[in-house]
Amino acid sequence: MKVHTYEAYENEFREKMVEAGLPVDKMPEPTPEKPTAEEEKE
């Protein structure tokens, strides 16, 4: 039987856990937004 730590389990399923409203030890990093074409012109 393969065992793994809770940390490894949470790393694998963190996004799904957050989407389901389950508490997690470490929140996922926010994905940086790409600047729009107008913002790049500035």
mmCIF file of the N, C-alpha and C atoms, coordinates in Angstrom:
data_MODEL
# 
_entry.id   MODEL 
# 
loop_
_atom_site.group_PDB 
_atom_site.id 
_atom_site.type_symbol 
_atom_site.label_atom_id 
_atom_site.label_alt_id 
_atom_site.label_comp_id 
_atom_site.label_asym_id 
_atom_site.label_entity_id 
_atom_site.label_seq_id 
_atom_site.pdbx_PDB_ins_code 
_atom_site.Cartn_x 
_atom_site.Cartn_y 
_atom_site.Cartn_z 
_atom_site.occupancy 
_atom_site.B_iso_or_equiv 
_atom_site.pdbx_formal_charge 
_atom_site.auth_seq_id 
_atom_site.auth_comp_id 
_atom_site.auth_asym_id 
_atom_site.auth_atom_id 
_atom_site.pdbx_PDB_model_num 
ATOM 1   N N  . MET A 1 1  ? 0.845   -1.167 0.000   1.00 0.00 ? 1  MET A N  1 
ATOM 2   C CA . MET A 1 1  ? 0.000   0.000  0.000   1.00 0.00 ? 1  MET A CA 1 
ATOM 3   C C  . MET A 1 1  ? 0.896   1.236  0.000   1.00 0.00 ? 1  MET A C  1 
ATOM 4   N N  . LYS A 1 2  ? 0.632   2.130  -0.942  1.00 0.00 ? 2  LYS A N  1 
ATOM 5   C CA . LYS A 1 2  ? 1.395   3.362  -1.025  1.00 0.00 ? 2  LYS A CA 1 
ATOM 6   C C  . LYS A 1 2  ? 0.794   4.383  -0.068  1.00 0.00 ? 2  LYS A C  1 
ATOM 7   N N  . VAL A 1 3  ? 1.637   4.979  0.758   1.00 0.00 ? 3  VAL A N  1 
ATOM 8   C CA . VAL A 1 3  ? 1.181   6.015  1.679   1.00 0.00 ? 3  VAL A CA 1 
ATOM 9   C C  . VAL A 1 3  ? 1.853   7.330  1.310   1.00 0.00 ? 3  VAL A C  1 
ATOM 10  N N  . HIS A 1 4  ? 1.203   8.414  1.656   1.00 0.00 ? 4  HIS A N  1 
ATOM 11  C CA . HIS A 1 4  ? 1.783   9.730  1.433   1.00 0.00 ? 4  HIS A CA 1 
ATOM 12  C C  . HIS A 1 4  ? 1.327   10.662 2.546   1.00 0.00 ? 4  HIS A C  1 
ATOM 13  N N  . THR A 1 5  ? 2.047   11.744 2.714   1.00 0.00 ? 5  THR A N  1 
ATOM 14  C CA . THR A 1 5  ? 1.731   12.694 3.775   1.00 0.00 ? 5  THR A CA 1 
ATOM 15  C C  . THR A 1 5  ? 0.504   13.517 3.401   1.00 0.00 ? 5  THR A C  1 
ATOM 16  N N  . TYR A 1 6  ? -0.089  14.164 4.401   1.00 0.00 ? 6  TYR A N  1 
ATOM 17  C CA . TYR A 1 6  ? -1.210  15.063 4.121   1.00 0.00 ? 6  TYR A CA 1 
ATOM 18  C C  . TYR A 1 6  ? -0.738  16.195 3.222   1.00 0.00 ? 6  TYR A C  1 
ATOM 19  N N  . GLU A 1 7  ? 0.491   16.666 3.430   1.00 0.00 ? 7  GLU A N  1 
ATOM 20  C CA . GLU A 1 7  ? 1.027   17.747 2.602   1.00 0.00 ? 7  GLU A CA 1 
ATOM 21  C C  . GLU A 1 7  ? 1.051   17.343 1.131   1.00 0.00 ? 7  GLU A C  1 
ATOM 22  N N  . ALA A 1 8  ? 1.486   16.133 0.832   1.00 0.00 ? 8  ALA A N  1 
ATOM 23  C CA . ALA A 1 8  ? 1.515   15.659 -0.551  1.00 0.00 ? 8  ALA A CA 1 
ATOM 24  C C  . ALA A 1 8  ? 0.093   15.542 -1.107  1.00 0.00 ? 8  ALA A C  1 
ATOM 25  N N  . TYR A 1 9  ? -0.822  15.048 -0.296  1.00 0.00 ? 9  TYR A N  1 
ATOM 26  C CA . TYR A 1 9  ? -2.233  14.928 -0.705  1.00 0.00 ? 9  TYR A CA 1 
ATOM 27  C C  . TYR A 1 9  ? -2.803  16.308 -1.006  1.00 0.00 ? 9  TYR A C  1 
ATOM 28  N N  . GLU A 1 10 ? -2.540  17.269 -0.109  1.00 0.00 ? 10 GLU A N  1 
ATOM 29  C CA . GLU A 1 10 ? -3.078  18.613 -0.320  1.00 0.00 ? 10 GLU A CA 1 
ATOM 30  C C  . GLU A 1 10 ? -2.447  19.265 -1.548  1.00 0.00 ? 10 GLU A C  1 
ATOM 31  N N  . ASN A 1 11 ? -1.161  19.049 -1.767  1.00 0.00 ? 11 ASN A N  1 
ATOM 32  C CA . ASN A 1 11 ? -0.512  19.613 -2.950  1.00 0.00 ? 11 ASN A CA 1 
ATOM 33  C C  . ASN A 1 11 ? -1.181  19.122 -4.227  1.00 0.00 ? 11 ASN A C  1 
ATOM 34  N N  . GLU A 1 12 ? -1.567  17.859 -4.227  1.00 0.00 ? 12 GLU A N  1 
ATOM 35  C CA . GLU A 1 12 ? -2.184  17.278 -5.418  1.00 0.00 ? 12 GLU A CA 1 
ATOM 36  C C  . GLU A 1 12 ? -3.614  17.764 -5.641  1.00 0.00 ? 12 GLU A C  1 
ATOM 37  N N  . PHE A 1 13 ? -4.359  17.964 -4.563  1.00 0.00 ? 13 PHE A N  1 
ATOM 38  C CA . PHE A 1 13 ? -5.787  18.262 -4.671  1.00 0.00 ? 13 PHE A CA 1 
ATOM 39  C C  . PHE A 1 13 ? -6.172  19.658 -4.166  1.00 0.00 ? 13 PHE A C  1 
ATOM 40  N N  . ARG A 1 14 ? -5.209  20.533 -3.927  1.00 0.00 ? 14 ARG A N  1 
ATOM 41  C CA . ARG A 1 14 ? -5.475  21.842 -3.315  1.00 0.00 ? 14 ARG A CA 1 
ATOM 42  C C  . ARG A 1 14 ? -6.537  22.643 -4.078  1.00 0.00 ? 14 ARG A C  1 
ATOM 43  N N  . GLU A 1 15 ? -6.390  22.784 -5.376  1.00 0.00 ? 15 GLU A N  1 
ATOM 44  C CA . GLU A 1 15 ? -7.339  23.606 -6.137  1.00 0.00 ? 15 GLU A CA 1 
ATOM 45  C C  . GLU A 1 15 ? -8.759  23.057 -6.029  1.00 0.00 ? 15 GLU A C  1 
ATOM 46  N N  . LYS A 1 16 ? -8.911  21.750 -6.113  1.00 0.00 ? 16 LYS A N  1 
ATOM 47  C CA . LYS A 1 16 ? -10.244 21.154 -6.012  1.00 0.00 ? 16 LYS A CA 1 
ATOM 48  C C  . LYS A 1 16 ? -10.811 21.327 -4.611  1.00 0.00 ? 16 LYS A C  1 
ATOM 49  N N  . MET A 1 17 ? -9.941  21.247 -3.591  1.00 0.00 ? 17 MET A N  1 
ATOM 50  C CA . MET A 1 17 ? -10.395 21.417 -2.217  1.00 0.00 ? 17 MET A CA 1 
ATOM 51  C C  . MET A 1 17 ? -10.889 22.849 -1.992  1.00 0.00 ? 17 MET A C  1 
ATOM 52  N N  . VAL A 1 18 ? -10.156 23.832 -2.522  1.00 0.00 ? 18 VAL A N  1 
ATOM 53  C CA . VAL A 1 18 ? -10.555 25.232 -2.377  1.00 0.00 ? 18 VAL A CA 1 
ATOM 54  C C  . VAL A 1 18 ? -11.874 25.470 -3.102  1.00 0.00 ? 18 VAL A C  1 
ATOM 55  N N  . GLU A 1 19 ? -12.012 24.932 -4.313  1.00 0.00 ? 19 GLU A N  1 
ATOM 56  C CA . GLU A 1 19 ? -13.251 25.088 -5.077  1.00 0.00 ? 19 GLU A CA 1 
ATOM 57  C C  . GLU A 1 19 ? -14.442 24.497 -4.332  1.00 0.00 ? 19 GLU A C  1 
ATOM 58  N N  . ALA A 1 20 ? -14.205 23.401 -3.595  1.00 0.00 ? 20 ALA A N  1 
ATOM 59  C CA . ALA A 1 20 ? -15.275 22.751 -2.854  1.00 0.00 ? 20 ALA A CA 1 
ATOM 60  C C  . ALA A 1 20 ? -15.536 23.425 -1.506  1.00 0.00 ? 20 ALA A C  1 
ATOM 61  N N  . GLY A 1 21 ? -14.706 24.425 -1.151  1.00 0.00 ? 21 GLY A N  1 
ATOM 62  C CA . GLY A 1 21 ? -14.898 25.135 0.100   1.00 0.00 ? 21 GLY A CA 1 
ATOM 63  C C  . GLY A 1 21 ? -14.268 24.439 1.293   1.00 0.00 ? 21 GLY A C  1 
ATOM 64  N N  . LEU A 1 22 ? -13.373 23.489 1.036   1.00 0.00 ? 22 LEU A N  1 
ATOM 65  C CA . LEU A 1 22 ? -12.708 22.783 2.125   1.00 0.00 ? 22 LEU A CA 1 
ATOM 66  C C  . LEU A 1 22 ? -11.508 23.593 2.615   1.00 0.00 ? 22 LEU A C  1 
ATOM 67  N N  . PRO A 1 23 ? -11.235 23.560 3.914   1.00 0.00 ? 23 PRO A N  1 
ATOM 68  C CA . PRO A 1 23 ? -10.078 24.310 4.413   1.00 0.00 ? 23 PRO A CA 1 
ATOM 69  C C  . PRO A 1 23 ? -8.771  23.632 3.985   1.00 0.00 ? 23 PRO A C  1 
ATOM 70  N N  . VAL A 1 24 ? -7.778  24.449 3.679   1.00 0.00 ? 24 VAL A N  1 
ATOM 71  C CA . VAL A 1 24 ? -6.455  23.940 3.314   1.00 0.00 ? 24 VAL A CA 1 
ATOM 72  C C  . VAL A 1 24 ? -5.412  24.644 4.157   1.00 0.00 ? 24 VAL A C  1 
ATOM 73  N N  . ASP A 1 25 ? -4.276  23.971 4.383   1.00 0.00 ? 25 ASP A N  1 
ATOM 74  C CA . ASP A 1 25 ? -3.200  24.555 5.172   1.00 0.00 ? 25 ASP A CA 1 
ATOM 75  C C  . ASP A 1 25 ? -2.510  25.686 4.419   1.00 0.00 ? 25 ASP A C  1 
ATOM 76  N N  . LYS A 1 26 ? -2.381  25.534 3.117   1.00 0.00 ? 26 LYS A N  1 
ATOM 77  C CA . LYS A 1 26 ? -1.671  26.527 2.309   1.00 0.00 ? 26 LYS A CA 1 
ATOM 78  C C  . LYS A 1 26 ? -2.563  26.908 1.134   1.00 0.00 ? 26 LYS A C  1 
ATOM 79  N N  . MET A 1 27 ? -2.869  28.191 1.023   1.00 0.00 ? 27 MET A N  1 
ATOM 80  C CA . MET A 1 27 ? -3.701  28.654 -0.080  1.00 0.00 ? 27 MET A CA 1 
ATOM 81  C C  . MET A 1 27 ? -2.896  28.629 -1.376  1.00 0.00 ? 27 MET A C  1 
ATOM 82  N N  . PRO A 1 28 ? -3.553  28.352 -2.506  1.00 0.00 ? 28 PRO A N  1 
ATOM 83  C CA . PRO A 1 28 ? -2.830  28.345 -3.781  1.00 0.00 ? 28 PRO A CA 1 
ATOM 84  C C  . PRO A 1 28 ? -2.359  29.744 -4.138  1.00 0.00 ? 28 PRO A C  1 
ATOM 85  N N  . GLU A 1 29 ? -1.240  29.800 -4.846  1.00 0.00 ? 29 GLU A N  1 
ATOM 86  C CA . GLU A 1 29 ? -0.714  31.083 -5.305  1.00 0.00 ? 29 GLU A CA 1 
ATOM 87  C C  . GLU A 1 29 ? -1.660  31.654 -6.361  1.00 0.00 ? 29 GLU A C  1 
ATOM 88  N N  . PRO A 1 30 ? -1.979  32.944 -6.269  1.00 0.00 ? 30 PRO A N  1 
ATOM 89  C CA . PRO A 1 30 ? -2.833  33.523 -7.313  1.00 0.00 ? 30 PRO A CA 1 
ATOM 90  C C  . PRO A 1 30 ? -2.080  33.553 -8.644  1.00 0.00 ? 30 PRO A C  1 
ATOM 91  N N  . THR A 1 31 ? -2.787  33.285 -9.719  1.00 0.00 ? 31 THR A N  1 
ATOM 92  C CA . THR A 1 31 ? -2.151  33.312 -11.030 1.00 0.00 ? 31 THR A CA 1 
ATOM 93  C C  . THR A 1 31 ? -2.059  34.762 -11.484 1.00 0.00 ? 31 THR A C  1 
ATOM 94  N N  . PRO A 1 32 ? -0.880  35.175 -11.916 1.00 0.00 ? 32 PRO A N  1 
ATOM 95  C CA . PRO A 1 32 ? -0.736  36.569 -12.354 1.00 0.00 ? 32 PRO A CA 1 
ATOM 96  C C  . PRO A 1 32 ? -1.551  36.829 -13.610 1.00 0.00 ? 32 PRO A C  1 
ATOM 97  N N  . GLU A 1 33 ? -2.211  37.968 -13.627 1.00 0.00 ? 33 GLU A N  1 
ATOM 98  C CA . GLU A 1 33 ? -3.029  38.315 -14.783 1.00 0.00 ? 33 GLU A CA 1 
ATOM 99  C C  . GLU A 1 33 ? -2.135  38.904 -15.868 1.00 0.00 ? 33 GLU A C  1 
ATOM 100 N N  . LYS A 1 34 ? -2.411  38.518 -17.096 1.00 0.00 ? 34 LYS A N  1 
ATOM 101 C CA . LYS A 1 34 ? -1.667  39.072 -18.217 1.00 0.00 ? 34 LYS A CA 1 
ATOM 102 C C  . LYS A 1 34 ? -2.212  40.458 -18.516 1.00 0.00 ? 34 LYS A C  1 
ATOM 103 N N  . PRO A 1 35 ? -1.321  41.412 -18.798 1.00 0.00 ? 35 PRO A N  1 
ATOM 104 C CA . PRO A 1 35 ? -1.820  42.755 -19.125 1.00 0.00 ? 35 PRO A CA 1 
ATOM 105 C C  . PRO A 1 35 ? -2.568  42.739 -20.453 1.00 0.00 ? 35 PRO A C  1 
ATOM 106 N N  . THR A 1 36 ? -3.585  43.568 -20.525 1.00 0.00 ? 36 THR A N  1 
ATOM 107 C CA . THR A 1 36 ? -4.340  43.671 -21.777 1.00 0.00 ? 36 THR A CA 1 
ATOM 108 C C  . THR A 1 36 ? -3.508  44.454 -22.776 1.00 0.00 ? 36 THR A C  1 
ATOM 109 N N  . ALA A 1 37 ? -3.918  44.424 -24.037 1.00 0.00 ? 37 ALA A N  1 
ATOM 110 C CA . ALA A 1 37 ? -3.191  45.137 -25.086 1.00 0.00 ? 37 ALA A CA 1 
ATOM 111 C C  . ALA A 1 37 ? -3.123  46.631 -24.776 1.00 0.00 ? 37 ALA A C  1 
ATOM 112 N N  . GLU A 1 38 ? -4.195  47.187 -24.215 1.00 0.00 ? 38 GLU A N  1 
ATOM 113 C CA . GLU A 1 38 ? -4.213  48.610 -23.877 1.00 0.00 ? 38 GLU A CA 1 
ATOM 114 C C  . GLU A 1 38 ? -3.226  48.907 -22.758 1.00 0.00 ? 38 GLU A C  1 
ATOM 115 N N  . GLU A 1 39 ? -3.135  48.035 -21.760 1.00 0.00 ? 39 GLU A N  1 
ATOM 116 C CA . GLU A 1 39 ? -2.211  48.249 -20.649 1.00 0.00 ? 39 GLU A CA 1 
ATOM 117 C C  . GLU A 1 39 ? -0.762  48.165 -21.121 1.00 0.00 ? 39 GLU A C  1 
ATOM 118 N N  . GLU A 1 40 ? -0.480  47.315 -22.085 1.00 0.00 ? 40 GLU A N  1 
ATOM 119 C CA . GLU A 1 40 ? 0.885   47.175 -22.585 1.00 0.00 ? 40 GLU A CA 1 
ATOM 120 C C  . GLU A 1 40 ? 1.323   48.426 -23.343 1.00 0.00 ? 40 GLU A C  1 
ATOM 121 N N  . LYS A 1 41 ? 0.367   49.166 -23.946 1.00 0.00 ? 41 LYS A N  1 
ATOM 122 C CA . LYS A 1 41 ? 0.696   50.367 -24.700 1.00 0.00 ? 41 LYS A CA 1 
ATOM 123 C C  . LYS A 1 41 ? 1.132   51.510 -23.787 1.00 0.00 ? 41 LYS A C  1 
ATOM 124 N N  . GLU A 1 42 ? 0.702   51.495 -22.533 1.00 0.00 ? 42 GLU A N  1 
ATOM 125 C CA . GLU A 1 42 ? 0.986   52.592 -21.598 1.00 0.00 ? 42 GLU A CA 1 
ATOM 126 C C  . GLU A 1 42 ? 2.398   52.660 -21.203 1.00 0.00 ? 42 GLU A C  1 
# 
